[in-house]
Every structure is written in structure tokens, then in C-alpha cells.
Amino acid sequence: MMDLTELREKLDHIDEQIVQLYEERMEICSQVADYKIETGKKVLDKTREEEKLRKVRSLAHTEFNAHGVQELFEQIMSMSRKLQYNKLTATGVGGRLPFIGVDRLDMERARVVFQGAQGAYSQMAMIKFFGEDVDCFHVDTFRDAMCAIEEGNADFAVLPIENSTAGIVSEIYDLLVEFENYIVGEQIIKIEHCLLGVPGAGIDQIRTVYSHPQSLMQSARYLNTHENWKQISMQNNAFAARKVIEDMDLSQAAIASEQAAKIYGLDILERGVNQSTSNSTRFIIVTNQKIFLKKAAKVSLCLEVSHESGSLYRILSHFIYNNLNMCKIESRPIEERNWEYRFFIDFEGNLADGAVKNALRGLREEARSMKILGNY
């Protein structure tokens, strides 16, 4: 029996041969890319790849090796495609992305819509992003806000997409897929919920609390110390504050912002009722124009992949190959397709960057569908 040193020397020799053959193969793949650039053929030829995988599997002598060979050649062919995408991007084949880079957003003449009522956190995010003098109006639902910019009644909409403790606002993700509207900015607002009551009310008189479901969840620890309080969900915190002042019932309270208390003339019965002191909500700024700031540093997109083993892994490899840092991935079920999901991905980069263009080309060709949601 050979000792370990001799075995490793044999492996080293085989590995040198593998590297040499790999480089020879990639040189030929480069020539294939030149041919496809000249003829306009697509990089991914799924039928050819499937035939190739069946053939190399048949060359192996055990089922274990057949599985390993298939996995190895899937990676080799993946690297071949990435080389070809890189050459296509470098030569400018395939045209430009349908987004226009701008130096700044036209905020001075903009009309902005937010969901909720006066005093909503969305309004606070809007003011922080656009300034106190912003020309704005509010609507009842997120869909109404998306319709307002799609129809041209507003230039921008401010929508909550994620809370640091409660997670994503799933409806916003679904609306970004449905509407041809795009993210051009974001604003993070620190959340401090207050318990608000009508003037003269005391905490011992409260029997019913109104707020948005997420705000009730974020304040669960505090609310659980008052087991006799009935909790009722509202569409928006500001709506809850408005209901309390309209009803003028000493037994009713709302969980909302300090700003809502000022606007509706409510007393703050308790500050900071949400359990997390670092609670923040991320709001997105959306428009119906395909634009992005030239200094933008984050790309959001959604995509669907084939419902088969390894499909998501192969898609995510485009971020690794192009050295792009993925910040976030979320999934949402696809309507009328049970147990299939649409993926939402945020990653660092700008649509003008070569690495981003290269990754997007690969994603567009290999995903079942892909939509760029914005660069901001």
C-alpha cells in the first residue's frame, strides 16, 4: 500500500492535468462566445447542456461517480456561460438597460403621495426625504398610492417596505411586481410608539386599543401587561389616532407616533410602548419613471426560477462570480402556482457598473423571469 505522501503526489499530478484541460476548455468557450456575438445566438442552450450532462454521466462507472460528474460539469458549464456573458458585456452586445441615470431627483416641483392619514410614519419619512414644504396628499391604501403615481397624479410615493422587528410588508413586494413603478430612494425612520388617549383620559380607564397589526405586535410585551384591553387592528396608526379623537371615548386609545398626538390633539399616556428601542422602518421612494441616481449604490430586483433542484443555487452564483455583495433575499408565493416562489433580492451596485451589467445579463437569460425594481 502506498503511503499518504505518494497518494497526495498522484492527486497533485491529476489536479495539474485537470487545471490544464479546464483552461483549454475555457479557451474554446471564448471562441464559442465570439461566434455567438457574431451570429446573435443566445448563450444558454439548455437542450445542448442537458444532452451533455446525460453523456458525461454515462461515462462514469458508478452511480456515485455519475452524480459527482454531473455536478462537476454543471459547474464547468456555468463558468463557461459566465465567461461568455462577460465577453458579451465587454463588447456591448445586447444593448443598454432601459434605465436612465440622473444626477438628482426633481424634488422641488414634485407631488408626493403617502398612504395613511396626517401623522402617519409614512408622512414623517416623506418630510425627512423631501422636506417640510413638500406638495403632498395621502390615500387610504398602498394600492391607491401605486395607482396615483402610475396614473400621473403624483410623481413619487412613499411606502413602508420593512420593519427591523416585524419584517417585510409583503403587500408592497407584491405591488412592486404588479405595477410598472420603480424604487429611486429609501428613508429609514426610527419608530417610537406612544399610547395616545383623548384629553383627560387615564391609563386605568383604557379598555380598547387601536393600531396597525404590526404596531400591536411590536408593542405586544407592553400590551400583555394589560390583559383586559381589547386590541383592534386598523389600516394605519394615524387612522387609529383619528378614530380615537373622533369618538372622544375615554376608554379608547391608539398606538401611534408623537406626531400623530400633536396633529389630532391627543394626550400621550405612555411613551415607547414598543419593546425594541432600536425599532426602525425602511420606506421606499417610488416613481413611474425608469430612472436611477448616478451615485446609487443598491439594486433591487425580483426573479422566478425553474421549480427544480439547484435552480436558485445556480442563479445566486452570478452574484459570487461578479463579486457582488447580496444584502437581502426574500421569497413570496406565486399566485395560482402552489409551492412556487418569487425571490426578491437586494445587492450592492450601480446599473452603470460592468459587474452589475454582467450579472443582470446572466440572471435575465437563466431565470424564468426577472424584473429590476430599482437602483437607489
N, C-alpha and C positions, 0 to 999 in steps of 0.2 A: 504494500500500500504506500502511495506517495505521501510525503508529509505536507503540512499545510502551506509551507513556503512554495513548494513545487506547484501545488494546485493554484495558488494565487498567481504565480508566474504564468501559468496556462491561461487563466482568466484574463490577465492583463494583455496577453497576446491577442486573444479573441476580441477583447474590447477595442484594441487598436484597429483591428480589421473592421469592426462594426462602425467605428468613427469614420474611417476612410471610405467605406461604402456609403455611409449616410451623406458625407459631403459630395460624393459623386452623384448620388441620387438628387440632392438639392440643386446641383448644378444643372442637371437635366430638367428639374422642375422650373428653374429660372428660364430655361429655353421654352418650356411649355407656356409660362407666363407671357413671354414675348409673342408667341404665336397667338395667344388669346387676346392680347392687346391689339394685335394687327387685325384679327378676324372678328373681334367683338364677342367672342364666346364667353359664357359665364364661367367663373372659377369653379364653383361647386357642381360636380357631375355626380349626383347621388347614385345613379344606376351603375356607373363605372366603379365607384367606390365599393358598392355592395358586392359587385362581381369580384373585385379584387380581394375583398375580405373572405369571401367564400373560397377562393382559390388558395390563399395563403393558409387558411385553416386546414384545408385538405392535405397540405404538405407536412403537417405535424403528425407525429406518431402516437401521441396520447391525447385524450380529451383535455387533460390539464394543460398540456403544451398548446393545444389548439386555441384554448381560451386566452392563454397568455400571448400567443402570436397575434390573435385578433386585436387585443388591447394595444399591443405594441404598434401594429400597423395603423390603427385608428389614430394614435398619436403622431406617427410619421406623416400620415396624410394630412392631419390637422396642421402640422408645421409647414407642409408644402403649400396648403391653401393660404396660410398667413404670409408666407414669402410672396406668393402671387398677389395677394391684396396689397402688400407693401409696394410692389412694383407698379401696380395699377394706380395707387395713390400718388406715388412719386412722379408718374408721367401725366397725372391729371386726367386720366381716363375715367369717364363716368360722371363728369360734371360736378357742379358745386352743390352743397347742401342748400335747400330752399329757405335759408335764414339770412337776414341782413344784419351785419354788425353795425351798431350805432355807438357814438361817443357818450351819449347820455339819453335818458328818458325825458320826453317832453312833459314835465310835471306842472309847469306854470299854467298852461291852458287846459290841463286835464280835468275831466269829470270822473269822479270815482264813486263806486258803489260798494257798500258793505252789507253783510247780512245781519239782521237783528234790529235793535232799536237804539235810540240815543243811550249812550252809556255802556254799550257792548264792548267787550275786549277787542273785537274787530275794529271798532271805531278808534280805540286807543292805538292800535297798530297802524291804522291808516294815518292818523295825525302824526305819529312818530316818523313815518316814512315820507309823507307828502307835505307835512307842515300844518300849522293851525288854520291857515286861510284856504285850505283845500275846498274846491267846489264838489260837494258830495251829496249823496242821498242813500237811503237804506231800503232794503227789501226784506220780505219775510223768510225766504228760503235760499239755500245755496244755489239751487237750480235757477231761481229768479235772477240771482247775481250773474250767473253764467250767461243766461239769456240776454241780460242787459248789455253785456259787452259784445256778444255775438251779433246782436241787432243794432249796435252802434249808439245805444242810449247812454253808454258810459265808455270811457277809454280804458279804465282799469277797474278790476275788482280785487278786494282784499278778503282772503278766505283762510280760515284755520285749517292746517293740514296735519298737525301733530302736536301732542302734548307730552311733556317729558315723563309724566307719571301714568297718564291714561292711554297713551299710544296714539295710533293714527286715527284720523277722521275718515273712515272708509268711504263715505259718500263722496268726498272730494276726489279721491282717487278714481272712482267710477265716472264722475263727471268730466275729469280731465281726458278720459278715453272717449267719452261720448261727444264732447264739443271740440271744435277746432279753435281752441283757445290755448295760450301758451304762457308759461311762467317766465317773468322777466326780473323778478326780485323776491326777496324774503325779508321778514321782520320778526324778531323774537321779542316777546313781551313776557316779563316776569308776572306771574299770577299770584295775587293775594286776594283770596275770597273773604268777604265780610258777611256777617249775618245782619240783614237790614230789616228794620221794623218801622211801622208808622210812628210819627212823633208821639211820644209819651208811653209807648209800649215797653214792657219789661220782658226779659228772657223767661221769667216764670209764667208769663201769660201765653207764650207761643204754643200752638198746637199743630200748625201746618207749615211746612217749609216748601217753597217752590224754587226750582232751579233747573238748569240743563242737566241731563243724566250724568255727563262726565264730571260736572262740578259737584253733584251729590256724591259720586264715587270718590272724588278727590277729598271730600270732607267727611268720609264715612266714619273715621275714628271719632271725630267730634260729635257727629250726629248720633252715633251709637251710645253716647253718654246721656242721650235724651230719648229713651226708648218709646216714650209716649207721643213723640212727634210724628205726624204723618208726612211722608215725603212724596211730592208730586213733581213729575218731570215736565219741563217746559222746553219750547223750541230754542230758547236763548235766555241767558241770565238777565239781560235787560228787559225782556218781556216779563220775566218773573217780578222784577222790581216794579215795573209799570202796573202789573196786576195788583200788587200789594197796596200801592198808593191809591189806585182807583177804587179798590174795595174798602179801604180805610177800616180794616178789621184788625183789632189789637192782637188777635190770636194768629195772625198770618205773618210770615217772614219770608224773605228772599235771600238766597246766597248769590251775591253779585259783587261788583267792584266798588271801591270807594267813589269812583267817578259816577257810577250809577246812583249812589246815595245822594250826591250833590245835585245831579240832574233832576231826580224825582222827589227831592225833599224828604228823604227817609233818614231815620236815625241809625247809626252804626251801633248795633248791640254787642257785637264781638268782632274783633279783627283776627285775620289769619286763621280762619277755621279749617282751611285745607292743611292736611297733615305734613306735607312736604314744604320746607322753607325754600327749596330750590326749584319749585314748580314753575315751568315756563311753557308757553305755547308758541309754536312756529307758524307764522302766517305767510302765505304766498301772495305775490302781486301778479295778477293775470291780465293779459290783453288778448285781443283777437288778431294781432299782427305777428308775423313770423320774424321777430327781431331778437337780438341779444346784445348786451353791452360788450364792447370790445375787451373790457377788463374782467368779464365774467369768469368765474372760477369753478362753477359746479354745473354739471349736466344732469338732467332728469330724463328718463325715458321709460317706456313700458314695452314689453315684448311677450310674445307667446312662443312656446317651444313645442316640438313634437312630443306627444304623450308616449315616450319610450325611455328605456333605461339609458342614463348617461347624457340625455339631451341638454339638461341645464348645465352639467359639468362642462360640456363642450362649448356652450355659449359663454360661460364665465371665463374660459381660457383666453378669450380675446382681451380681457382686461389685464390678465397676467402678462401675456406676450407683449402688449404695448405699454407695460409699466404704468398702468392707470390705477389709482387708489379708489377702490369702491367704498363709499361712505355708508350705504344703506341698501338693503333689499327687502321688499315686502311682497306678499302674494295676495291676490284677490281671486275668488272663484269666478269662472267664466259662466255667464248666464246661459242656461239651457245646454250646458255641457258638463254633466255631473263629474266631479272629482278631477276636473281640469282647471288650471290656474293661470292667471296672467301675472307676470312679475314686473314690479316697479323698482327701478334701480337708480340710485344717485351715485355719481362718481366725480372726482376732481378733474377739471379740464375745461378747455375752451373750444368751441366749434371750429375755430381757425387753426388749432394745433394739428400737426401732421399725425401724431399718435392717436388723437381722438378721431380724426377722419378715417384712419386705417381701421380702428376698432369698430366704428359705426358701419363701415363697408362690410366687414366680416359678419357683424350682427345682422345687418339687413339681408344678406344673402343666405344666412344659415338659420335664422329664426323663422318661425311660421309667419309672424308679422312683427313689425316694430314701429313705434311712434316716438319721435323726440318730443318731450313735453316742455323743454325749455333749457336755456343756458343763462345762468344768473349769478 
